[in-house]
Structure formats: structure tokens, C-alpha cells
């Protein structure tokens, strides 16, 4: 009997107001203070990346499953649902790890590409890495998570938002231990 | 090195709509950089013959410290066989753009584009049913002349029927070109319609298309084009390595 093989997809959800780290361009926050410019069409979604972790793991997995159903039909859902599990998702950085069966990894990835909104918030999903073992996946996620949190903290400090900044400092440690503790 | 050679911008300057668009362009560019693209081409579309006093309206963004090459691209939508569109390198207006594309709307013009027009890219509206069959003999002429075919993905992200058409058109295009000379572009009007380069490459494997070719189409082909075909700017393009091997590892 051959072992059942999985793939682990590390992904990042990018919202309209996700700060992307190009200092020469006005960030979403700066734009928000200019009332004469409408934030259409990427849009003011009413959530704030630094403050409102709006997305639960359940919502996210449903969004992915819906997209599989939309793009690949019942067959796609049936083929993927046995292994499909969200192993980790950080609401601070919107980084997550999805487990899929190896054969259907490309299909699930494709379905994720076609996601346009989750719970009414326009967004896109960028796959950062695909691995065969959870160890490598953890390392990638920790590094990426840390970079994002450090960036967000710098933003918060610049905006002199001490409460958010200290919460994010804590989040670095939390996210590392959470990812490390993820069961294989 | 990844390229997105179609970021549509419209012509008008000075109006409120233009300021809005400028903002949207900034957002798109910001996201492109974040997603890992290195080259972007702003696309200006003109329907019909170019007016004689046409001036290249594309303004490149000032991006200090950002590793992003910005190009300008002209797309001419041609629909009249009897017109002379002046698509040659001696035309100053045309050669003020880094890239020139043509979008034929019927089979005759498609043939003309493949066989005689001096362009870099042939663009077809892949989100609707193609009005004619793509023939290997016609397409082959274009490939021999080093012309590329464009597949824009953003319409497919917008709605389901465009997605179906794109998949079907992409398959017929890849069948007749045997996967050669295809470039993938976003054609994204809005930032939300952009996707990461590897995400797009993955879509091609989902469509059961030979996976190496689209990788090359995103990366290597464009470099070749810029390297050999066009003018001053192109000469500054250095050789870049093709990340296809890494992409394959990531996927498989």
C-alpha cells in the first residue's frame, strides 16, 4: 500500500487595503484620508487590515470549496474534499497553509486563483509556495509571516498606533509558536 | 523575470477620470511589484486608423528605488482591410511606443496581420467566441516573423462565460501555435484582477496545456523580443535567467 501523499500550499490573501510596502506610492491609508478621491473600484471594504481580523478559518475554507465547485464542479469537490484542510491561517498577516492531495494540488490552486471576494471583501489569493512536507512549509510560512508582521508593525509605529504595534509584537511570537505547533 | 505587457490606460489627461485612473494605475503597479513582476507595459488602445497628430499619451510613473521596467504599448484595433494603417518602423508615431500590437477583428485582417503588418503582438479578444478559425498556416507565418499572440486573463477572472471562452480559445491557440509564441498578459483594468505570475502559470497546467511553454511565454519570450527587436530601450535589457525550473519544482 502506497502512502497517501499531500501537498501543502502556502498562500497570502491580498485585500484592497492590504499595505504592500512600496514607500514611494501612497498607501491605502493615506488615500483614505483624501475624501475627493473615491476608493473605487478596489474599494473601501469597511475592514482594516491592521485592526479587523474579519476572516475565520471556516469562512476561508468555504470560499475555497465554493470556488472549486464553481470552476470544477461536483467532480472537483469530490476529488479534493478528502484531503482538503486548512492547517493554519493567521488573521494578522492573512497567510495560511492549505493541505491538499498531491494529484489535485493544481486544481485547488487554480480554484484559488479564481477567487475574487471572500465574504463580500474583494481580494486575491497569491500562492507563495507549494511543498510536499509540512516542515518546509512551516519554515516558509514563519519567514513570510514574520516579514509581514514586522512590516505592519512599522506601519503602525509610523501612524503612532501603539496599541496595534504592541499587539503585533506579540503576534510575531504567537505566529511562530502556532506554526511550529501545527501537527503533521 | 516576469512581464505583464498589458495594463490598459486611457488617453485623456487633466480630467477627473484621468486622476482616478492615475490612482488606479498606481495601485495596479504597486500590486504588480508586490506579486513579483519586473516589467510592465502600459497599453494605449486606438480603434481604427491613427490620427495624424497622435502623440503617445502614456506617462510612466516615477518610482525611485523600485525595480520595475516600464514600457509603453500601442494596440491598434483594425477592422477595415482597405485602410493603410501605417504600421511600419518609419512611422514616427508608431515607433514612439516600445511595443506595437494589433487587434484584427476579422479573418482577412488577421491574415494580413500575420503575414505583413510590422507589429510585435497580435491580440485577439479571447473572452468572446472567436469569429474565425485559427489556421496553422496563417499563424505559422506570424511565428516565423517572430510575432507573439496575446492571451489576456483578467476577463476570465471577472466572469464565468468569459472564463469558458478563454479556456476554449486558449486551447485552440495553443493547438495551432504548438505552444510557441504565446504571451500571457493581465489586461486588468483594476488591481483586483491581477494575479501572481506563478498562479497564472498554474492555470495553464490546469487547462492541460504543456506547462513549460506558458512559462517561457511569460518570461523568456518577452526578453527575447525586447532584446532583439526594438530600439534603444531594448538594448538596455540584460540577459536574464528563466525561472522555469524553479517554477516546475514549485508546482510538481
Interface residues (C-beta under 8 A of the other chain):
Chain A: X14 X16 X20 X21 X22 X23 X24 X25 X26 X31 X37 X38 X40 X41 X42 X70 X71 X105 X106 X107 X109 X110 X112 X113 X114 X116 X122 X123 X124 X125 X126 X127 X129 X130
Chain B: X19 X20 X23 X24 X26 X27 X29 X30 X31 X33 X34 X35 X62 X63 X64 X65 X66 X156 X157 X158 X160 X163 X190 X191 X192 X194 X195 X196 X198 X199 X200 X202 X203 X205 X206 X250 X251
